[in-house]
Amino acid sequence: EMSSAESIAMECGQIVRERVSMSRDAGLARAQADAARFFSLTYRRVRAYWNREVRFVAAHEADLIRARYRALLAERQSRLDQELAAVKTRLAALDGGE
């Protein structure tokens, strides 16, 4: 059975890897540096998350990662909501033009 420390390390690792993957087209090293800045972590720590080497995450680090991730998701949701509203407006215009 997995300990809570291991499950927190896995959760944080998944979040960090997802953020790295978002800017991966810029190259892995740059994407990792970008994620390090985003989460206020060291480049080395982000690389350790990327390589699944992190076994323990301090509570303050886990809280920070979760909070930044939540902000990232909220921002993404806002962008998608705006995009969806624009699509609905275009569809309505097309439907009204029939």
C-alpha positions, 0 to 999 in steps of 0.5 A: 500500500502506498503511503500518504507521502508517496501519494502526495509526491505522485500528485505533485509530480503529475502536476509539475510534469503536466506544467512542463509538458505545456511548454515542451515545444520550447525544448525540455530544459526550457520547459523545466526552467519555465515550470521552476519559475512558475512553481517557485521551485529550483530547476533541479527540483523540477527535473527530479519531479520530471524524472520521478525521483521525488519521494518526499514533498514538504507540506508547504511545497505541496500547498504551493504546487496545488495553489499554482495549479489551481490558478493555472486551471482557473485561468485556462477555464476562463480562456476556454469560457471566452472561446466557447462564448465566441463560438456560440456567438458565431454559430448564432450569427450563422443560424440567424443568417439562414 
